[in-house]
Amino acid sequence: MIVECPICDATITVKNPQEGDVVVCQECDTEFELVQFDDEWDLLEVGEEDWEEDDDL
C-alpha cells in the first residue's frame, strides 16, 4: 500500500497494513499511526492527541 505523508507529501510504502501500525516518513521523520475510515487508510500523527491533553495542565 502507498500513502502520502500529510506533512511533506512524500510517498510512504506500507507492507501488510494493520490498523494501529506506526510508520515513519523517511523524508521528514514524522511518525504516523495507520487508521482506517470507510475502507480507506489514513495517517494520524503520533502524539497529536497527547499535545492537546498537555495544554490542560
Backbone as XML, in Angstrom:
<?xml version="1.0"?>
<chain id="A" units="angstrom">
  <residue number="1" name="MET">
    <atom name="N" x="0.845" y="-1.169" z="0.000"/>
    <atom name="CA" x="0.000" y="0.000" z="0.000"/>
    <atom name="C" x="0.895" y="1.237" z="0.000"/>
  </residue>
  <residue number="2" name="ILE">
    <atom name="N" x="0.467" y="2.249" z="-0.706"/>
    <atom name="CA" x="1.212" y="3.501" z="-0.767"/>
    <atom name="C" x="0.308" y="4.625" z="-0.269"/>
  </residue>
  <residue number="3" name="VAL">
    <atom name="N" x="0.828" y="5.429" z="0.661"/>
    <atom name="CA" x="0.102" y="6.589" z="1.176"/>
    <atom name="C" x="1.003" y="7.814" z="1.072"/>
  </residue>
  <residue number="4" name="GLU">
    <atom name="N" x="0.402" y="8.979" z="1.138"/>
    <atom name="CA" x="1.154" y="10.230" z="1.038"/>
    <atom name="C" x="1.292" y="10.861" z="2.417"/>
  </residue>
  <residue number="5" name="CYS">
    <atom name="N" x="2.497" y="11.306" z="2.750"/>
    <atom name="CA" x="2.741" y="11.973" z="4.021"/>
    <atom name="C" x="1.974" y="13.296" z="4.045"/>
  </residue>
  <residue number="6" name="PRO">
    <atom name="N" x="1.136" y="13.512" z="5.065"/>
    <atom name="CA" x="0.382" y="14.763" z="5.138"/>
    <atom name="C" x="1.239" y="15.972" z="5.517"/>
  </residue>
  <residue number="7" name="ILE">
    <atom name="N" x="2.465" y="15.735" z="5.949"/>
    <atom name="CA" x="3.358" y="16.833" z="6.335"/>
    <atom name="C" x="4.175" y="17.329" z="5.144"/>
  </residue>
  <residue number="8" name="CYS">
    <atom name="N" x="4.851" y="16.390" z="4.439"/>
    <atom name="CA" x="5.774" y="16.797" z="3.374"/>
    <atom name="C" x="5.401" y="16.254" z="1.995"/>
  </residue>
  <residue number="9" name="ASP">
    <atom name="N" x="4.294" y="15.517" z="1.886"/>
    <atom name="CA" x="3.799" y="14.960" z="0.620"/>
    <atom name="C" x="4.676" y="13.857" z="0.037"/>
  </residue>
  <residue number="10" name="ALA">
    <atom name="N" x="5.602" y="13.324" z="0.816"/>
    <atom name="CA" x="6.435" y="12.213" z="0.347"/>
    <atom name="C" x="5.590" y="10.939" z="0.283"/>
  </residue>
  <residue number="11" name="THR">
    <atom name="N" x="6.045" y="9.979" z="-0.507"/>
    <atom name="CA" x="5.368" y="8.697" z="-0.628"/>
    <atom name="C" x="5.857" y="7.758" z="0.465"/>
  </residue>
  <residue number="12" name="ILE">
    <atom name="N" x="4.914" y="7.118" z="1.163"/>
    <atom name="CA" x="5.241" y="6.148" z="2.209"/>
    <atom name="C" x="4.676" y="4.806" z="1.774"/>
  </residue>
  <residue number="13" name="THR">
    <atom name="N" x="5.539" y="3.791" z="1.688"/>
    <atom name="CA" x="5.111" y="2.450" z="1.320"/>
    <atom name="C" x="4.923" y="1.629" z="2.583"/>
  </residue>
  <residue number="14" name="VAL">
    <atom name="N" x="3.759" y="0.998" z="2.699"/>
    <atom name="CA" x="3.435" y="0.193" z="3.878"/>
    <atom name="C" x="3.116" y="-1.222" z="3.409"/>
  </residue>
  <residue number="15" name="LYS">
    <atom name="N" x="3.866" y="-2.192" z="3.922"/>
    <atom name="CA" x="3.606" y="-3.591" z="3.587"/>
    <atom name="C" x="2.718" y="-4.200" z="4.661"/>
  </residue>
  <residue number="16" name="ASN">
    <atom name="N" x="1.706" y="-4.939" z="4.247"/>
    <atom name="CA" x="0.779" y="-5.612" z="5.162"/>
    <atom name="C" x="0.219" y="-4.661" z="6.219"/>
  </residue>
  <residue number="17" name="PRO">
    <atom name="N" x="-0.502" y="-3.622" z="5.805"/>
    <atom name="CA" x="-1.002" y="-2.639" z="6.772"/>
    <atom name="C" x="-1.996" y="-3.242" z="7.756"/>
  </residue>
  <residue number="18" name="GLN">
    <atom name="N" x="-1.847" y="-2.861" z="9.002"/>
    <atom name="CA" x="-2.767" y="-3.239" z="10.073"/>
    <atom name="C" x="-3.123" y="-1.963" z="10.824"/>
  </residue>
  <residue number="19" name="GLU">
    <atom name="N" x="-4.386" y="-1.806" z="11.160"/>
    <atom name="CA" x="-4.793" y="-0.606" z="11.893"/>
    <atom name="C" x="-4.016" y="-0.515" z="13.202"/>
  </residue>
  <residue number="20" name="GLY">
    <atom name="N" x="-3.471" y="0.667" z="13.482"/>
    <atom name="CA" x="-2.684" y="0.873" z="14.694"/>
    <atom name="C" x="-1.188" y="0.778" z="14.471"/>
  </residue>
  <residue number="21" name="ASP">
    <atom name="N" x="-0.761" y="0.283" z="13.289"/>
    <atom name="CA" x="0.671" y="0.225" z="12.988"/>
    <atom name="C" x="1.247" y="1.636" z="12.975"/>
  </residue>
  <residue number="22" name="VAL">
    <atom name="N" x="2.491" y="1.771" z="13.396"/>
    <atom name="CA" x="3.182" y="3.055" z="13.348"/>
    <atom name="C" x="4.175" y="3.010" z="12.196"/>
  </residue>
  <residue number="23" name="VAL">
    <atom name="N" x="4.116" y="4.020" z="11.325"/>
    <atom name="CA" x="5.035" y="4.135" z="10.201"/>
    <atom name="C" x="5.749" y="5.476" z="10.309"/>
  </residue>
  <residue number="24" name="VAL">
    <atom name="N" x="6.948" y="5.549" z="9.725"/>
    <atom name="CA" x="7.751" y="6.767" z="9.779"/>
    <atom name="C" x="8.006" y="7.257" z="8.362"/>
  </residue>
  <residue number="25" name="CYS">
    <atom name="N" x="7.781" y="8.532" z="8.125"/>
    <atom name="CA" x="8.103" y="9.137" z="6.840"/>
    <atom name="C" x="9.617" y="9.286" z="6.756"/>
  </residue>
  <residue number="26" name="GLN">
    <atom name="N" x="10.206" y="8.746" z="5.712"/>
    <atom name="CA" x="11.655" y="8.800" z="5.552"/>
    <atom name="C" x="12.156" y="10.204" z="5.197"/>
  </residue>
  <residue number="27" name="GLU">
    <atom name="N" x="11.272" y="11.061" z="4.701"/>
    <atom name="CA" x="11.670" y="12.413" z="4.314"/>
    <atom name="C" x="11.685" y="13.389" z="5.493"/>
  </residue>
  <residue number="28" name="CYS">
    <atom name="N" x="10.632" y="13.359" z="6.330"/>
    <atom name="CA" x="10.537" y="14.343" z="7.420"/>
    <atom name="C" x="10.632" y="13.711" z="8.812"/>
  </residue>
  <residue number="29" name="ASP">
    <atom name="N" x="10.810" y="12.378" z="8.872"/>
    <atom name="CA" x="10.966" y="11.631" z="10.134"/>
    <atom name="C" x="9.769" y="11.752" z="11.082"/>
  </residue>
  <residue number="30" name="THR">
    <atom name="N" x="8.598" y="12.052" z="10.549"/>
    <atom name="CA" x="7.398" y="12.129" z="11.373"/>
    <atom name="C" x="6.793" y="10.738" z="11.508"/>
  </residue>
  <residue number="31" name="GLU">
    <atom name="N" x="6.348" y="10.388" z="12.725"/>
    <atom name="CA" x="5.715" y="9.094" z="12.972"/>
    <atom name="C" x="4.204" y="9.236" z="12.841"/>
  </residue>
  <residue number="32" name="PHE">
    <atom name="N" x="3.597" y="8.243" z="12.190"/>
    <atom name="CA" x="2.154" y="8.232" z="11.988"/>
    <atom name="C" x="1.582" y="6.884" z="12.391"/>
  </residue>
  <residue number="33" name="GLU">
    <atom name="N" x="0.350" y="6.895" z="12.870"/>
    <atom name="CA" x="-0.392" y="5.673" z="13.149"/>
    <atom name="C" x="-1.371" y="5.449" z="11.998"/>
  </residue>
  <residue number="34" name="LEU">
    <atom name="N" x="-1.431" y="4.215" z="11.498"/>
    <atom name="CA" x="-2.375" y="3.881" z="10.440"/>
    <atom name="C" x="-3.773" y="3.714" z="11.024"/>
  </residue>
  <residue number="35" name="VAL">
    <atom name="N" x="-4.729" y="4.404" z="10.429"/>
    <atom name="CA" x="-6.126" y="4.266" z="10.833"/>
    <atom name="C" x="-6.958" y="4.052" z="9.573"/>
  </residue>
  <residue number="36" name="GLN">
    <atom name="N" x="-8.077" y="3.364" z="9.724"/>
    <atom name="CA" x="-8.920" y="3.069" z="8.573"/>
    <atom name="C" x="-10.302" y="3.672" z="8.771"/>
  </residue>
  <residue number="37" name="PHE">
    <atom name="N" x="-10.745" y="4.449" z="7.772"/>
    <atom name="CA" x="-12.071" y="5.063" z="7.774"/>
    <atom name="C" x="-12.795" y="4.652" z="6.501"/>
  </residue>
  <residue number="38" name="ASP">
    <atom name="N" x="-13.901" y="3.939" z="6.643"/>
    <atom name="CA" x="-14.727" y="3.559" z="5.487"/>
    <atom name="C" x="-13.905" y="2.962" z="4.343"/>
  </residue>
  <residue number="39" name="ASP">
    <atom name="N" x="-13.129" y="1.944" z="4.631"/>
    <atom name="CA" x="-12.312" y="1.214" z="3.652"/>
    <atom name="C" x="-11.169" y="2.034" z="3.058"/>
  </residue>
  <residue number="40" name="GLU">
    <atom name="N" x="-10.848" y="3.191" z="3.615"/>
    <atom name="CA" x="-9.706" y="3.979" z="3.163"/>
    <atom name="C" x="-8.736" y="4.150" z="4.321"/>
  </residue>
  <residue number="41" name="TRP">
    <atom name="N" x="-7.439" y="4.050" z="4.019"/>
    <atom name="CA" x="-6.405" y="4.212" z="5.040"/>
    <atom name="C" x="-6.031" y="5.677" z="5.161"/>
  </residue>
  <residue number="42" name="ASP">
    <atom name="N" x="-5.717" y="6.083" z="6.377"/>
    <atom name="CA" x="-5.291" y="7.455" z="6.638"/>
    <atom name="C" x="-4.167" y="7.419" z="7.667"/>
  </residue>
  <residue number="43" name="LEU">
    <atom name="N" x="-3.439" y="8.517" z="7.784"/>
    <atom name="CA" x="-2.332" y="8.618" z="8.731"/>
    <atom name="C" x="-2.668" y="9.649" z="9.794"/>
  </residue>
  <residue number="44" name="LEU">
    <atom name="N" x="-2.503" y="9.260" z="11.055"/>
    <atom name="CA" x="-2.708" y="10.159" z="12.183"/>
    <atom name="C" x="-1.352" y="10.366" z="12.845"/>
  </residue>
  <residue number="45" name="GLU">
    <atom name="N" x="-0.925" y="11.613" z="12.977"/>
    <atom name="CA" x="0.390" y="11.890" z="13.551"/>
    <atom name="C" x="0.456" y="11.384" z="14.987"/>
  </residue>
  <residue number="46" name="VAL">
    <atom name="N" x="1.483" y="10.607" z="15.299"/>
    <atom name="CA" x="1.660" y="10.047" z="16.643"/>
    <atom name="C" x="1.950" y="11.188" z="17.606"/>
  </residue>
  <residue number="47" name="GLY">
    <atom name="N" x="1.281" y="11.180" z="18.764"/>
    <atom name="CA" x="1.483" y="12.213" z="19.767"/>
    <atom name="C" x="0.567" y="13.404" z="19.597"/>
  </residue>
  <residue number="48" name="GLU">
    <atom name="N" x="-0.174" y="13.454" z="18.515"/>
    <atom name="CA" x="-1.061" y="14.575" z="18.248"/>
    <atom name="C" x="-2.091" y="14.746" z="19.364"/>
  </residue>
  <residue number="49" name="GLU">
    <atom name="N" x="-2.674" y="13.645" z="19.834"/>
    <atom name="CA" x="-3.671" y="13.704" z="20.899"/>
    <atom name="C" x="-3.035" y="14.085" z="22.227"/>
  </residue>
  <residue number="50" name="ASP">
    <atom name="N" x="-1.808" y="13.629" z="22.475"/>
    <atom name="CA" x="-1.117" y="13.925" z="23.727"/>
    <atom name="C" x="-0.873" y="15.422" z="23.883"/>
  </residue>
  <residue number="51" name="TRP">
    <atom name="N" x="-0.584" y="16.131" z="22.787"/>
    <atom name="CA" x="-0.330" y="17.561" z="22.874"/>
    <atom name="C" x="-1.576" y="18.288" z="23.360"/>
  </residue>
  <residue number="52" name="GLU">
    <atom name="N" x="-2.742" y="17.876" z="22.892"/>
    <atom name="CA" x="-3.974" y="18.523" z="23.318"/>
    <atom name="C" x="-4.199" y="18.317" z="24.811"/>
  </residue>
  <residue number="53" name="GLU">
    <atom name="N" x="-3.900" y="17.131" z="25.330"/>
    <atom name="CA" x="-4.072" y="16.846" z="26.745"/>
    <atom name="C" x="-3.095" y="17.645" z="27.594"/>
  </residue>
  <residue number="54" name="ASP">
    <atom name="N" x="-1.866" y="17.859" z="27.120"/>
    <atom name="CA" x="-0.859" y="18.595" z="27.870"/>
    <atom name="C" x="-1.257" y="20.058" z="28.060"/>
  </residue>
  <residue number="55" name="ASP">
    <atom name="N" x="-2.044" y="20.619" z="27.136"/>
    <atom name="CA" x="-2.464" y="22.008" z="27.246"/>
    <atom name="C" x="-3.334" y="22.245" z="28.475"/>
  </residue>
  <residue number="56" name="ASP">
    <atom name="N" x="-3.991" y="21.194" z="28.958"/>
    <atom name="CA" x="-4.875" y="21.327" z="30.113"/>
    <atom name="C" x="-4.116" y="21.390" z="31.435"/>
  </residue>
  <residue number="57" name="LEU">
    <atom name="N" x="-2.839" y="21.042" z="31.445"/>
    <atom name="CA" x="-2.068" y="21.002" z="32.695"/>
    <atom name="C" x="-1.685" y="22.375" z="33.173"/>
  </residue>
</chain>
